[in-house]
Amino acid sequence: MKFTVGVPVGGPATHSAGQSTDPAASELLKLPGVVSVFMTADFVTVTKTMEASWETLLPQCVGVLTDHYG
């Protein structure tokens, strides 16, 4: 899922669990079901497992991104 945050997020960089130093990416990766985070320009793309539900993850992702870039 692609989230346009409207401010520069750095990158391009792909982050995965245990391998990220970016605060926003690290927080997103702590959400159950998130497997990777891609950041570049003014957007962030979150990839989840097949089992995870966007219905659950979407508001959590928006909350994290709002806290960091809102």
PDB file of N, CA, C and O in Angstrom:
ATOM      1  N   MET A   1       0.863  -1.166   0.000  1.00  0.00           N
ATOM      2  CA  MET A   1       0.000   0.000   0.000  1.00  0.00           C
ATOM      3  C   MET A   1       0.908   1.226   0.000  1.00  0.00           C
ATOM      4  O   MET A   1       1.849   1.315   0.788  1.00  0.00           O
ATOM      5  N   LYS A   2       0.619   2.150  -0.876  1.00  0.00           N
ATOM      6  CA  LYS A   2       1.419   3.371  -1.003  1.00  0.00           C
ATOM      7  C   LYS A   2       0.741   4.503  -0.226  1.00  0.00           C
ATOM      8  O   LYS A   2      -0.461   4.735  -0.356  1.00  0.00           O
ATOM      9  N   PHE A   3       1.537   5.195   0.579  1.00  0.00           N
ATOM     10  CA  PHE A   3       1.064   6.333   1.360  1.00  0.00           C
ATOM     11  C   PHE A   3       1.856   7.565   0.949  1.00  0.00           C
ATOM     12  O   PHE A   3       3.073   7.601   1.128  1.00  0.00           O
ATOM     13  N   THR A   4       1.195   8.562   0.408  1.00  0.00           N
ATOM     14  CA  THR A   4       1.852   9.822   0.069  1.00  0.00           C
ATOM     15  C   THR A   4       1.786  10.711   1.305  1.00  0.00           C
ATOM     16  O   THR A   4       0.700  11.033   1.788  1.00  0.00           O
ATOM     17  N   VAL A   5       2.960  11.108   1.817  1.00  0.00           N
ATOM     18  CA  VAL A   5       2.996  11.880   3.053  1.00  0.00           C
ATOM     19  C   VAL A   5       3.199  13.371   2.818  1.00  0.00           C
ATOM     20  O   VAL A   5       2.998  14.172   3.732  1.00  0.00           O
ATOM     21  N   GLY A   6       3.590  13.752   1.613  1.00  0.00           N
ATOM     22  CA  GLY A   6       3.670  15.162   1.273  1.00  0.00           C
ATOM     23  C   GLY A   6       4.931  15.884   1.700  1.00  0.00           C
ATOM     24  O   GLY A   6       5.061  17.086   1.468  1.00  0.00           O
ATOM     25  N   VAL A   7       5.862  15.174   2.320  1.00  0.00           N
ATOM     26  CA  VAL A   7       7.156  15.757   2.684  1.00  0.00           C
ATOM     27  C   VAL A   7       8.241  14.738   2.332  1.00  0.00           C
ATOM     28  O   VAL A   7       7.960  13.542   2.260  1.00  0.00           O
ATOM     29  N   PRO A   8       9.469  15.195   2.115  1.00  0.00           N
ATOM     30  CA  PRO A   8      10.537  14.256   1.779  1.00  0.00           C
ATOM     31  C   PRO A   8      10.777  13.231   2.894  1.00  0.00           C
ATOM     32  O   PRO A   8      10.840  13.581   4.072  1.00  0.00           O
ATOM     33  N   VAL A   9      10.908  11.961   2.497  1.00  0.00           N
ATOM     34  CA  VAL A   9      11.138  10.886   3.460  1.00  0.00           C
ATOM     35  C   VAL A   9      12.525  10.251   3.294  1.00  0.00           C
ATOM     36  O   VAL A   9      12.859   9.283   3.977  1.00  0.00           O
ATOM     37  N   GLY A  10      13.322  10.806   2.382  1.00  0.00           N
ATOM     38  CA  GLY A  10      14.645  10.239   2.133  1.00  0.00           C
ATOM     39  C   GLY A  10      14.578   9.130   1.112  1.00  0.00           C
ATOM     40  O   GLY A  10      13.611   9.006   0.361  1.00  0.00           O
ATOM     41  N   GLY A  11      15.623   8.327   1.098  1.00  0.00           N
ATOM     42  CA  GLY A  11      15.652   7.188   0.193  1.00  0.00           C
ATOM     43  C   GLY A  11      16.151   7.539  -1.188  1.00  0.00           C
ATOM     44  O   GLY A  11      16.660   8.639  -1.405  1.00  0.00           O
ATOM     45  N   PRO A  12      16.012   6.626  -2.115  1.00  0.00           N
ATOM     46  CA  PRO A  12      15.207   5.427  -1.969  1.00  0.00           C
ATOM     47  C   PRO A  12      15.877   4.412  -1.058  1.00  0.00           C
ATOM     48  O   PRO A  12      17.090   4.208  -1.106  1.00  0.00           O
ATOM     49  N   ALA A  13      15.052   3.776  -0.222  1.00  0.00           N
ATOM     50  CA  ALA A  13      15.559   2.762   0.701  1.00  0.00           C
ATOM     51  C   ALA A  13      14.452   1.775   1.032  1.00  0.00           C
ATOM     52  O   ALA A  13      13.292   2.146   1.209  1.00  0.00           O
ATOM     53  N   THR A  14      14.842   0.508   1.110  1.00  0.00           N
ATOM     54  CA  THR A  14      13.928  -0.544   1.536  1.00  0.00           C
ATOM     55  C   THR A  14      14.361  -1.010   2.916  1.00  0.00           C
ATOM     56  O   THR A  14      15.531  -1.315   3.145  1.00  0.00           O
ATOM     57  N   HIS A  15      13.406  -1.059   3.827  1.00  0.00           N
ATOM     58  CA  HIS A  15      13.684  -1.440   5.211  1.00  0.00           C
ATOM     59  C   HIS A  15      12.957  -2.745   5.523  1.00  0.00           C
ATOM     60  O   HIS A  15      11.826  -2.954   5.083  1.00  0.00           O
ATOM     61  N   SER A  16      13.608  -3.617   6.280  1.00  0.00           N
ATOM     62  CA  SER A  16      12.968  -4.838   6.754  1.00  0.00           C
ATOM     63  C   SER A  16      13.270  -5.001   8.239  1.00  0.00           C
ATOM     64  O   SER A  16      14.168  -4.347   8.770  1.00  0.00           O
ATOM     65  N   ALA A  17      12.536  -5.858   8.895  1.00  0.00           N
ATOM     66  CA  ALA A  17      12.655  -6.029  10.342  1.00  0.00           C
ATOM     67  C   ALA A  17      14.093  -6.291  10.765  1.00  0.00           C
ATOM     68  O   ALA A  17      14.784  -7.130  10.187  1.00  0.00           O
ATOM     69  N   GLY A  18      14.530  -5.558  11.781  1.00  0.00           N
ATOM     70  CA  GLY A  18      15.867  -5.726  12.322  1.00  0.00           C
ATOM     71  C   GLY A  18      16.964  -5.087  11.500  1.00  0.00           C
ATOM     72  O   GLY A  18      18.136  -5.174  11.865  1.00  0.00           O
ATOM     73  N   GLN A  19      16.609  -4.443  10.391  1.00  0.00           N
ATOM     74  CA  GLN A  19      17.621  -3.865   9.513  1.00  0.00           C
ATOM     75  C   GLN A  19      17.359  -2.393   9.217  1.00  0.00           C
ATOM     76  O   GLN A  19      17.887  -1.859   8.242  1.00  0.00           O
ATOM     77  N   SER A  20      16.569  -1.744  10.026  1.00  0.00           N
ATOM     78  CA  SER A  20      16.223  -0.356   9.746  1.00  0.00           C
ATOM     79  C   SER A  20      16.715   0.573  10.853  1.00  0.00           C
ATOM     80  O   SER A  20      16.592   0.279  12.042  1.00  0.00           O
ATOM     81  N   THR A  21      17.271   1.697  10.426  1.00  0.00           N
ATOM     82  CA  THR A  21      17.652   2.734  11.379  1.00  0.00           C
ATOM     83  C   THR A  21      16.708   3.934  11.291  1.00  0.00           C
ATOM     84  O   THR A  21      16.819   4.879  12.073  1.00  0.00           O
ATOM     85  N   ASP A  22      15.783   3.888  10.336  1.00  0.00           N
ATOM     86  CA  ASP A  22      14.820   4.977  10.185  1.00  0.00           C
ATOM     87  C   ASP A  22      13.713   4.819  11.232  1.00  0.00           C
ATOM     88  O   ASP A  22      13.110   3.750  11.330  1.00  0.00           O
ATOM     89  N   PRO A  23      13.440   5.861  12.010  1.00  0.00           N
ATOM     90  CA  PRO A  23      12.437   5.752  13.085  1.00  0.00           C
ATOM     91  C   PRO A  23      11.033   5.392  12.590  1.00  0.00           C
ATOM     92  O   PRO A  23      10.369   4.546  13.190  1.00  0.00           O
ATOM     93  N   ALA A  24      10.576   6.017  11.513  1.00  0.00           N
ATOM     94  CA  ALA A  24       9.230   5.721  11.009  1.00  0.00           C
ATOM     95  C   ALA A  24       9.159   4.302  10.473  1.00  0.00           C
ATOM     96  O   ALA A  24       8.211   3.577  10.772  1.00  0.00           O
ATOM     97  N   ALA A  25      10.143   3.897   9.688  1.00  0.00           N
ATOM     98  CA  ALA A  25      10.165   2.541   9.132  1.00  0.00           C
ATOM     99  C   ALA A  25      10.235   1.510  10.254  1.00  0.00           C
ATOM    100  O   ALA A  25       9.553   0.487  10.199  1.00  0.00           O
ATOM    101  N   SER A  26      11.047   1.768  11.259  1.00  0.00           N
ATOM    102  CA  SER A  26      11.172   0.833  12.386  1.00  0.00           C
ATOM    103  C   SER A  26       9.845   0.663  13.101  1.00  0.00           C
ATOM    104  O   SER A  26       9.479  -0.449  13.481  1.00  0.00           O
ATOM    105  N   GLU A  27       9.127   1.752  13.286  1.00  0.00           N
ATOM    106  CA  GLU A  27       7.832   1.682  13.959  1.00  0.00           C
ATOM    107  C   GLU A  27       6.809   0.935  13.107  1.00  0.00           C
ATOM    108  O   GLU A  27       6.024   0.145  13.630  1.00  0.00           O
ATOM    109  N   LEU A  28       6.816   1.183  11.794  1.00  0.00           N
ATOM    110  CA  LEU A  28       5.912   0.458  10.899  1.00  0.00           C
ATOM    111  C   LEU A  28       6.220  -1.035  10.914  1.00  0.00           C
ATOM    112  O   LEU A  28       5.304  -1.858  10.900  1.00  0.00           O
ATOM    113  N   LEU A  29       7.493  -1.387  10.943  1.00  0.00           N
ATOM    114  CA  LEU A  29       7.890  -2.789  10.928  1.00  0.00           C
ATOM    115  C   LEU A  29       7.517  -3.528  12.211  1.00  0.00           C
ATOM    116  O   LEU A  29       7.510  -4.759  12.234  1.00  0.00           O
ATOM    117  N   LYS A  30       7.211  -2.798  13.269  1.00  0.00           N
ATOM    118  CA  LYS A  30       6.761  -3.415  14.518  1.00  0.00           C
ATOM    119  C   LYS A  30       5.291  -3.835  14.453  1.00  0.00           C
ATOM    120  O   LYS A  30       4.830  -4.616  15.285  1.00  0.00           O
ATOM    121  N   LEU A  31       4.558  -3.318  13.467  1.00  0.00           N
ATOM    122  CA  LEU A  31       3.142  -3.671  13.337  1.00  0.00           C
ATOM    123  C   LEU A  31       3.017  -5.119  12.870  1.00  0.00           C
ATOM    124  O   LEU A  31       3.725  -5.528  11.950  1.00  0.00           O
ATOM    125  N   PRO A  32       2.137  -5.898  13.482  1.00  0.00           N
ATOM    126  CA  PRO A  32       1.985  -7.298  13.094  1.00  0.00           C
ATOM    127  C   PRO A  32       1.592  -7.441  11.621  1.00  0.00           C
ATOM    128  O   PRO A  32       0.594  -6.876  11.173  1.00  0.00           O
ATOM    129  N   GLY A  33       2.384  -8.196  10.893  1.00  0.00           N
ATOM    130  CA  GLY A  33       2.083  -8.454   9.492  1.00  0.00           C
ATOM    131  C   GLY A  33       2.864  -7.618   8.506  1.00  0.00           C
ATOM    132  O   GLY A  33       2.876  -7.940   7.318  1.00  0.00           O
ATOM    133  N   VAL A  34       3.522  -6.552   8.948  1.00  0.00           N
ATOM    134  CA  VAL A  34       4.322  -5.724   8.038  1.00  0.00           C
ATOM    135  C   VAL A  34       5.675  -6.393   7.832  1.00  0.00           C
ATOM    136  O   VAL A  34       6.365  -6.724   8.796  1.00  0.00           O
ATOM    137  N   VAL A  35       6.056  -6.591   6.554  1.00  0.00           N
ATOM    138  CA  VAL A  35       7.310  -7.282   6.259  1.00  0.00           C
ATOM    139  C   VAL A  35       8.380  -6.369   5.672  1.00  0.00           C
ATOM    140  O   VAL A  35       9.571  -6.639   5.822  1.00  0.00           O
ATOM    141  N   SER A  36       7.968  -5.285   5.002  1.00  0.00           N
ATOM    142  CA  SER A  36       8.967  -4.349   4.486  1.00  0.00           C
ATOM    143  C   SER A  36       8.344  -2.973   4.292  1.00  0.00           C
ATOM    144  O   SER A  36       7.128  -2.819   4.179  1.00  0.00           O
ATOM    145  N   VAL A  37       9.235  -1.973   4.258  1.00  0.00           N
ATOM    146  CA  VAL A  37       8.831  -0.585   4.071  1.00  0.00           C
ATOM    147  C   VAL A  37       9.792   0.032   3.064  1.00  0.00           C
ATOM    148  O   VAL A  37      11.008  -0.009   3.253  1.00  0.00           O
ATOM    149  N   PHE A  38       9.245   0.602   1.992  1.00  0.00           N
ATOM    150  CA  PHE A  38      10.045   1.287   0.980  1.00  0.00           C
ATOM    151  C   PHE A  38       9.763   2.770   1.091  1.00  0.00           C
ATOM    152  O   PHE A  38       8.605   3.186   1.132  1.00  0.00           O
ATOM    153  N   MET A  39      10.826   3.577   1.140  1.00  0.00           N
ATOM    154  CA  MET A  39      10.671   5.019   1.296  1.00  0.00           C
ATOM    155  C   MET A  39      11.471   5.744   0.217  1.00  0.00           C
ATOM    156  O   MET A  39      12.638   5.431  -0.022  1.00  0.00           O
ATOM    157  N   THR A  40      10.832   6.710  -0.428  1.00  0.00           N
ATOM    158  CA  THR A  40      11.515   7.564  -1.389  1.00  0.00           C
ATOM    159  C   THR A  40      10.656   8.790  -1.664  1.00  0.00           C
ATOM    160  O   THR A  40       9.441   8.774  -1.471  1.00  0.00           O
ATOM    161  N   ALA A  41      11.307   9.840  -2.115  1.00  0.00           N
ATOM    162  CA  ALA A  41      10.610  11.097  -2.443  1.00  0.00           C
ATOM    163  C   ALA A  41       9.679  11.490  -1.303  1.00  0.00           C
ATOM    164  O   ALA A  41      10.135  11.731  -0.186  1.00  0.00           O
ATOM    165  N   ASP A  42       8.360  11.558  -1.579  1.00  0.00           N
ATOM    166  CA  ASP A  42       7.397  11.951  -0.550  1.00  0.00           C
ATOM    167  C   ASP A  42       6.378  10.850  -0.273  1.00  0.00           C
ATOM    168  O   ASP A  42       5.240  11.124   0.108  1.00  0.00           O
ATOM    169  N   PHE A  43       6.805   9.591  -0.470  1.00  0.00           N
ATOM    170  CA  PHE A  43       5.873   8.507  -0.187  1.00  0.00           C
ATOM    171  C   PHE A  43       6.552   7.313   0.478  1.00  0.00           C
ATOM    172  O   PHE A  43       7.768   7.133   0.427  1.00  0.00           O
ATOM    173  N   VAL A  44       5.695   6.509   1.104  1.00  0.00           N
ATOM    174  CA  VAL A  44       6.121   5.312   1.823  1.00  0.00           C
ATOM    175  C   VAL A  44       5.231   4.166   1.337  1.00  0.00           C
ATOM    176  O   VAL A  44       4.009   4.304   1.281  1.00  0.00           O
ATOM    177  N   THR A  45       5.849   3.038   0.988  1.00  0.00           N
ATOM    178  CA  THR A  45       5.094   1.856   0.582  1.00  0.00           C
ATOM    179  C   THR A  45       5.293   0.771   1.627  1.00  0.00           C
ATOM    180  O   THR A  45       6.423   0.426   1.973  1.00  0.00           O
ATOM    181  N   VAL A  46       4.191   0.241   2.125  1.00  0.00           N
ATOM    182  CA  VAL A  46       4.219  -0.802   3.148  1.00  0.00           C
ATOM    183  C   VAL A  46       3.779  -2.120   2.510  1.00  0.00           C
ATOM    184  O   VAL A  46       2.755  -2.182   1.828  1.00  0.00           O
ATOM    185  N   THR A  47       4.565  -3.165   2.741  1.00  0.00           N
ATOM    186  CA  THR A  47       4.224  -4.504   2.255  1.00  0.00           C
ATOM    187  C   THR A  47       3.898  -5.381   3.461  1.00  0.00           C
ATOM    188  O   THR A  47       4.612  -5.372   4.463  1.00  0.00           O
ATOM    189  N   LYS A  48       2.814  -6.133   3.348  1.00  0.00           N
ATOM    190  CA  LYS A  48       2.340  -6.980   4.452  1.00  0.00           C
ATOM    191  C   LYS A  48       2.343  -8.438   4.033  1.00  0.00           C
ATOM    192  O   LYS A  48       2.507  -8.760   2.857  1.00  0.00           O
ATOM    193  N   THR A  49       2.159  -9.317   5.013  1.00  0.00           N
ATOM    194  CA  THR A  49       1.984 -10.735   4.730  1.00  0.00           C
ATOM    195  C   THR A  49       0.599 -10.962   4.141  1.00  0.00           C
ATOM    196  O   THR A  49      -0.284 -10.111   4.249  1.00  0.00           O
ATOM    197  N   MET A  50       0.424 -12.115   3.520  1.00  0.00           N
ATOM    198  CA  MET A  50      -0.891 -12.468   2.963  1.00  0.00           C
ATOM    199  C   MET A  50      -1.950 -12.565   4.070  1.00  0.00           C
ATOM    200  O   MET A  50      -3.117 -12.240   3.850  1.00  0.00           O
ATOM    201  N   GLU A  51      -1.537 -13.007   5.242  1.00  0.00           N
ATOM    202  CA  GLU A  51      -2.476 -13.213   6.341  1.00  0.00           C
ATOM    203  C   GLU A  51      -2.936 -11.909   6.998  1.00  0.00           C
ATOM    204  O   GLU A  51      -4.029 -11.849   7.562  1.00  0.00           O
ATOM    205  N   ALA A  52      -2.124 -10.892   6.926  1.00  0.00           N
ATOM    206  CA  ALA A  52      -2.463  -9.616   7.570  1.00  0.00           C
ATOM    207  C   ALA A  52      -3.587  -8.918   6.803  1.00  0.00           C
ATOM    208  O   ALA A  52      -3.735  -9.090   5.593  1.00  0.00           O
ATOM    209  N   SER A  53      -4.362  -8.141   7.524  1.00  0.00           N
ATOM    210  CA  SER A  53      -5.517  -7.448   6.948  1.00  0.00           C
ATOM    211  C   SER A  53      -5.248  -5.947   6.844  1.00  0.00           C
ATOM    212  O   SER A  53      -4.818  -5.311   7.806  1.00  0.00           O
ATOM    213  N   TRP A  54      -5.510  -5.394   5.657  1.00  0.00           N
ATOM    214  CA  TRP A  54      -5.378  -3.942   5.517  1.00  0.00           C
ATOM    215  C   TRP A  54      -6.400  -3.224   6.384  1.00  0.00           C
ATOM    216  O   TRP A  54      -6.160  -2.102   6.830  1.00  0.00           O
ATOM    217  N   GLU A  55      -7.527  -3.859   6.622  1.00  0.00           N
ATOM    218  CA  GLU A  55      -8.552  -3.245   7.471  1.00  0.00           C
ATOM    219  C   GLU A  55      -7.978  -2.916   8.854  1.00  0.00           C
ATOM    220  O   GLU A  55      -8.307  -1.888   9.446  1.00  0.00           O
ATOM    221  N   THR A  56      -7.127  -3.797   9.348  1.00  0.00           N
ATOM    222  CA  THR A  56      -6.483  -3.593  10.640  1.00  0.00           C
ATOM    223  C   THR A  56      -5.259  -2.700  10.523  1.00  0.00           C
ATOM    224  O   THR A  56      -5.061  -1.796  11.334  1.00  0.00           O
ATOM    225  N   LEU A  57      -4.432  -2.959   9.502  1.00  0.00           N
ATOM    226  CA  LEU A  57      -3.158  -2.244   9.372  1.00  0.00           C
ATOM    227  C   LEU A  57      -3.283  -0.792   8.912  1.00  0.00           C
ATOM    228  O   LEU A  57      -2.511   0.066   9.341  1.00  0.00           O
ATOM    229  N   LEU A  58      -4.237  -0.523   8.056  1.00  0.00           N
ATOM    230  CA  LEU A  58      -4.345   0.826   7.468  1.00  0.00           C
ATOM    231  C   LEU A  58      -4.389   1.936   8.513  1.00  0.00           C
ATOM    232  O   LEU A  58      -3.585   2.864   8.427  1.00  0.00           O
ATOM    233  N   PRO A  59      -5.286   1.888   9.495  1.00  0.00           N
ATOM    234  CA  PRO A  59      -5.302   2.981  10.476  1.00  0.00           C
ATOM    235  C   PRO A  59      -4.026   3.046  11.312  1.00  0.00           C
ATOM    236  O   PRO A  59      -3.605   4.127  11.725  1.00  0.00           O
ATOM    237  N   GLN A  60      -3.412   1.892  11.561  1.00  0.00           N
ATOM    238  CA  GLN A  60      -2.170   1.882  12.325  1.00  0.00           C
ATOM    239  C   GLN A  60      -1.038   2.524  11.523  1.00  0.00           C
ATOM    240  O   GLN A  60      -0.251   3.298  12.068  1.00  0.00           O
ATOM    241  N   CYS A  61      -0.957   2.207  10.241  1.00  0.00           N
ATOM    242  CA  CYS A  61       0.069   2.806   9.375  1.00  0.00           C
ATOM    243  C   CYS A  61      -0.124   4.314   9.273  1.00  0.00           C
ATOM    244  O   CYS A  61       0.835   5.079   9.372  1.00  0.00           O
ATOM    245  N   VAL A  62      -1.364   4.732   9.076  1.00  0.00           N
ATOM    246  CA  VAL A  62      -1.660   6.169   8.984  1.00  0.00           C
ATOM    247  C   VAL A  62      -1.260   6.865  10.281  1.00  0.00           C
ATOM    248  O   VAL A  62      -0.718   7.970  10.246  1.00  0.00           O
ATOM    249  N   GLY A  63      -1.516   6.242  11.408  1.00  0.00           N
ATOM    250  CA  GLY A  63      -1.138   6.823  12.700  1.00  0.00           C
ATOM    251  C   GLY A  63       0.353   7.004  12.828  1.00  0.00           C
ATOM    252  O   GLY A  63       0.818   8.062  13.252  1.00  0.00           O
ATOM    253  N   VAL A  64       1.109   5.988  12.467  1.00  0.00           N
ATOM    254  CA  VAL A  64       2.581   6.077  12.531  1.00  0.00           C
ATOM    255  C   VAL A  64       3.083   7.179  11.604  1.00  0.00           C
ATOM    256  O   VAL A  64       3.909   8.000  12.005  1.00  0.00           O
ATOM    257  N   LEU A  65       2.593   7.202  10.374  1.00  0.00           N
ATOM    258  CA  LEU A  65       3.060   8.180   9.398  1.00  0.00           C
ATOM    259  C   LEU A  65       2.651   9.602   9.798  1.00  0.00           C
ATOM    260  O   LEU A  65       3.409  10.547   9.578  1.00  0.00           O
ATOM    261  N   THR A  66       1.477   9.757  10.373  1.00  0.00           N
ATOM    262  CA  THR A  66       1.038  11.073  10.841  1.00  0.00           C
ATOM    263  C   THR A  66       1.926  11.555  11.982  1.00  0.00           C
ATOM    264  O   THR A  66       2.303  12.725  12.034  1.00  0.00           O
ATOM    265  N   ASP A  67       2.254  10.653  12.888  1.00  0.00           N
ATOM    266  CA  ASP A  67       3.136  11.019  14.007  1.00  0.00           C
ATOM    267  C   ASP A  67       4.500  11.491  13.519  1.00  0.00           C
ATOM    268  O   ASP A  67       5.081  12.411  14.095  1.00  0.00           O
ATOM    269  N   HIS A  68       5.007  10.873  12.472  1.00  0.00           N
ATOM    270  CA  HIS A  68       6.354  11.192  11.988  1.00  0.00           C
ATOM    271  C   HIS A  68       6.384  12.303  10.940  1.00  0.00           C
ATOM    272  O   HIS A  68       7.341  13.074  10.886  1.00  0.00           O
ATOM    273  N   TYR A  69       5.353  12.391  10.115  1.00  0.00           N
ATOM    274  CA  TYR A  69       5.392  13.343   8.990  1.00  0.00           C
ATOM    275  C   TYR A  69       4.213  14.308   8.967  1.00  0.00           C
ATOM    276  O   TYR A  69       4.175  15.213   8.133  1.00  0.00           O
ATOM    277  N   GLY A  70       3.254  14.130   9.866  1.00  0.00           N
ATOM    278  CA  GLY A  70       2.032  14.900   9.835  1.00  0.00           C
ATOM    279  C   GLY A  70       2.183  16.301  10.229  1.00  0.00           C
ATOM    280  O   GLY A  70       1.204  17.048  10.238  1.00  0.00           O
TER     281      GLY A  70
END
